[in-house]
């Protein structure tokens, strides 16, 4: 089992969570790395002048000048610097890639980038990015972030969408099966979207049977199809949503562990703790202590 490391948490601007964060980093060779960590953002790294090893879900990738790396949401990763390195880091919520009713039809394009342990291409080399589109889009995003001109958030989102369109079209031009396994009918995509929305609204008391009924599918067909598309069983996904909701309660309320377990739908506190540890590699109590410590440290340095 891969060590998930620590949850880096969400970026904040003036104390408010933000869906996008852009950072220009200059790191010295002697810096050994950030330690294994993960976060809820999709992360794009673009090397301006760099020689870095990236450990991503147990696999090693080499990242050098002119290369781009795409890291999915909640994927454990770490960096080891082989030389003084300068690179751009762009983090954004997966929801940036799709919004509203259109997400039903765009889901097949988004799937490779929102699933943990997806098998799509991770590193795009300088040679593959030679048309200059990647460089222009990423440096443009960084410039918008630094200047923060009126409407910069919209400009950044537009460029992120253009960047991922470039990836999809690059795969298509190279006959790479980037989204082939997600090439689903609109009806099936609509059913999965309905399931995700139903779980989001009823996570505390829903079951696979309830969700299948909401999708107008039989329980057995729904269960098989959900696992094939999402690469995790319905129960695993439901527990993931419940743990995510529990994180919010642990970090924003004084409710007890037992109360939070009940609020998010776990039958017993012990099962809640077991599932939380399995997903986060630390207990709910440890998570709360870590979050509180992080807040205190930020307040002291602000």
C-alpha positions in Angstrom: 0.0 0.0 0.0 1.4 3.4 -1.0 1.9 5.9 1.8 -0.6 8.6 1.1 1.5 11.2 3.0 -0.2 14.3 4.3 -3.1 16.2 2.9 -1.8 19.6 1.8 -5.2 21.1 2.1 -6.8 23.8 0.0 -5.3 27.1 -0.8 -6.7 30.2 0.8 -6.6 33.9 -0.1 -7.3 36.2 2.8 -8.7 33.3 4.7 -11.0 32.2 2.0 -10.6 28.9 0.1 -9.8 29.4 -3.6 -10.3 27.0 -6.5 -7.0 28.1 -8.2 -3.5 28.7 -7.0 -0.4 29.6 -9.1 3.1 29.6 -7.8 6.5 30.3 -9.4 9.1 28.2 -7.5 12.9 28.5 -7.3 14.3 25.5 -5.4 17.9 24.7 -4.6 19.5 21.3 -5.4 20.1 20.6 -1.7 16.3 20.7 -1.0 15.4 17.0 -0.8 11.7 17.4 -1.6 8.3 18.3 -0.2 7.7 14.9 1.5 4.9 12.6 0.1 1.6 14.6 0.0 -1.7 14.9 -1.8 -4.4 17.4 -2.3 -7.8 17.8 -3.8 -6.5 19.9 -6.7 -5.4 18.8 -10.1 -1.8 20.0 -10.4 0.2 21.1 -13.4 3.9 21.5 -13.2 5.9 23.3 -16.0 9.7 23.3 -15.9 11.3 26.6 -16.9 14.8 25.4 -15.9 14.7 22.2 -13.9 16.0 18.7 -13.3 13.6 16.9 -11.0 12.5 13.4 -10.1 8.8 13.1 -9.4 7.4 10.1 -7.4 3.8 9.7 -8.3 1.7 6.9 -6.8 4.9 4.8 -6.5 6.1 5.5 -10.0 9.2 7.5 -10.9 9.1 10.2 -13.6 11.9 12.5 -14.7 10.9 16.2 -15.2 13.3 18.6 -17.0 13.3 21.9 -18.7 10.4 22.5 -21.1 8.4 19.5 -19.7 4.9 19.5 -18.3 3.6 17.2 -15.7 -0.1 16.6 -14.9 -1.0 15.2 -11.4 -4.5 14.1 -10.7 -6.6 15.1 -7.7 -5.7 13.1 -4.5 -2.7 11.4 -6.1 0.3 11.0 -3.7 3.5 12.7 -5.0 6.9 13.9 -4.0 9.7 15.8 -5.7 13.5 15.3 -5.6 15.6 18.1 -7.0 18.7 17.0 -8.9 19.7 20.6 -9.7 18.7 24.2 -8.9 15.2 24.3 -10.4 12.7 26.9 -11.5 9.2 25.8 -12.4 5.6 26.9 -12.4 3.0 25.1 -10.3 -0.7 25.5 -11.1 -3.3 23.9 -8.8 -7.0 24.0 -9.4 -10.2 22.2 -8.3 -11.3 19.5 -10.7 -14.7 21.3 -11.0 -12.8 23.9 -13.1 -12.9 21.4 -16.0 -16.6 21.0 -16.1 -19.6 22.9 -14.8 -23.4 22.8 -14.9 -25.5 20.6 -17.3 -22.7 20.4 -19.9 -20.7 18.2 -17.5 -23.0 15.3 -18.4 -21.7 15.5 -22.0 -18.1 16.4 -21.2 -17.6 13.8 -18.5 -15.8 11.4 -20.8 -13.2 14.1 -21.5 -12.7 14.9 -17.8 -12.5 11.3 -16.5 -8.8 10.7 -17.1 -7.9 13.7 -14.9 -10.2 13.2 -12.0 -9.7 9.5 -11.2 -7.0 8.3 -8.8 -4.5 5.9 -10.4 -5.7 6.7 -14.0 -3.3 5.4 -16.6 -3.1 8.4 -18.8 0.2 10.1 -19.9 1.8 12.0 -17.0 4.8 13.8 -18.5 4.7 15.8 -21.7 8.2 16.4 -22.9 9.7 19.5 -24.3 9.7 17.9 -27.7 6.0 17.0 -27.4 5.2 20.6 -26.4 7.3 22.1 -29.2 4.4 23.9 -30.8 4.6 26.5 -28.0 1.0 26.3 -27.0 1.8 24.8 -23.6 4.4 27.4 -22.8 2.2 30.3 -23.9 -0.8 29.1 -21.9 1.0 28.3 -18.7 3.1 31.4 -18.6 -0.1 33.3 -19.5 -1.9 31.8 -16.6 1.0 32.7 -14.3 0.9 36.3 -15.6 -2.8 36.6 -15.0 -2.4 35.3 -11.5 0.4 37.8 -10.7 -1.3 40.8 -12.1 -4.8 39.9 -11.0 -6.4 42.3 -13.5 -10.2 42.5 -13.5 -11.7 39.2 -14.5 -8.4 37.3 -14.1 -10.2 34.3 -12.7 -12.2 33.8 -15.9 -9.0 34.2 -18.0 -7.2 31.6 -16.0 -10.1 29.1 -16.2 -10.4 29.7 -20.0 -6.6 29.0 -20.4 -6.8 25.9 -18.2 -9.6 24.5 -20.4 -7.6 25.3 -23.5 -4.6 23.5 -22.0 -6.5 20.4 -21.4 -8.1 20.6 -24.8 -4.5 20.7 -26.1 -3.7 17.5 -24.2 -6.8 15.7 -25.5 -6.1 16.7 -29.1 -2.5 15.8 -28.8 -3.5 12.3 -27.7 -5.9 12.1 -30.6 -3.3 13.2 -33.1 -0.9 10.5 -31.8 -3.6 7.8 -31.7 -3.1 7.6 -27.9 -5.9 6.0 -26.1 -6.3 8.8 -23.6 -10.1 8.7 -23.2 -11.1 5.6 -25.3 -12.0 3.6 -22.2 -14.3 6.5 -21.2 -16.0 6.7 -24.6 -19.5 6.1 -23.2 -23.0 6.7 -24.4 -24.7 9.9 -23.3 -27.4 7.9 -21.5 -24.8 6.1 -19.4 -22.9 9.3 -18.7 -26.1 10.9 -17.6 -26.8 8.0 -15.3 -23.3 8.3 -13.7 -23.8 12.0 -13.4 -27.1 11.4 -11.7 -25.5 9.0 -9.3 -22.7 11.4 -8.3 -25.3 14.2 -7.7 -27.5 11.8 -5.7 -24.7 10.8 -3.5 -23.6 14.4 -3.0 -27.2 15.2 -1.8 -27.9 12.1 0.2 -24.5 10.7 1.3 -25.5 10.4 5.0 -28.3 7.8 4.3 -28.1 6.6 0.7 -27.4 3.1 -0.4 -26.3 1.5 -3.7 -29.9 0.3 -4.2 -31.3 3.9 -3.7 -28.8 5.4 -6.1 -29.5 2.7 -8.7 -33.2 3.5 -8.5 -32.5 7.2 -8.9 -30.6 6.3 -12.1 -33.4 4.0 -13.3 -31.0 1.1 -13.4 -31.1 -2.3 -11.8 -28.9 -2.7 -8.7 -26.6 -5.3 -10.3 -26.1 -3.4 -13.6 -25.5 -0.2 -11.7 -22.9 -1.7 -9.4 -21.0 -3.3 -12.3 -21.1 -0.2 -14.4 -20.2 2.2 -11.7 -17.1 0.2 -10.8 -16.1 -0.1 -14.4 -16.3 3.7 -15.1 -15.2 5.1 -11.7 -12.5 2.4 -11.0 -13.9 2.0 -7.5 -17.0 0.3 -6.1 -20.0 2.3 -5.1 -19.3 1.7 -1.4 -15.7 2.9 -1.9 -16.9 6.0 -3.6 -19.6 6.6 -1.0 -17.1 6.3 1.8 -14.8 8.7 0.0 -17.6 11.3 -0.1 -18.4 10.7 3.5 -14.8 11.1 4.6 -14.5 14.3 2.6 -17.6 15.7 4.4 -16.1 14.5 7.7 -12.9 16.5 7.0 -15.0 19.6 6.7 -16.7 19.0 10.0 -13.5 18.1 11.8 -11.9 21.3 10.6 -14.8 23.7 11.1 -16.8 22.4 14.1 -16.2 21.2 17.7 -18.4 18.1 17.2 -17.2 14.9 18.7 -15.8 12.0 16.5 -19.0 10.0 17.3 -21.2 12.9 16.3 -19.4 13.4 13.0 -19.4 9.7 12.3 -23.2 9.7 12.6 -23.7 13.0 10.7 -21.9 11.7 7.6 -23.6 8.3 7.6 -21.2 5.8 9.3 -22.9 3.1 11.4 -20.3 3.2 14.2 -17.5 5.5 15.2 -15.0 2.6 15.0 -15.9 1.9 11.3 -15.6 5.7 10.6 -12.2 5.8 12.2 -11.1 2.7 10.2 -12.2 4.2 6.9 -10.7 7.6 7.7 -7.3 6.0 8.5 -7.5 3.9 5.3 -8.1 7.0 3.1 -6.0 9.7 5.0 -3.3 7.6 6.7 -4.1 9.3 10.0 -7.0 9.2 12.5 -9.8 11.8 12.6 -8.3 13.0 15.9 -4.9 13.4 14.3 -6.4 15.2 11.4 -8.1 17.7 13.6 -4.9 18.3 15.6 -2.9 18.7 12.4 -5.4 21.1 10.9 -5.6 23.2 14.1 -1.8 23.3 14.3 -1.6 24.4 10.7 -4.2 27.2 11.3 -2.3 28.4 14.4 1.0 28.5 12.5 -0.5 30.5 9.6 -2.0 32.9 12.0 1.3 33.5 13.8 3.1 34.2 10.5 0.4 36.3 9.0 
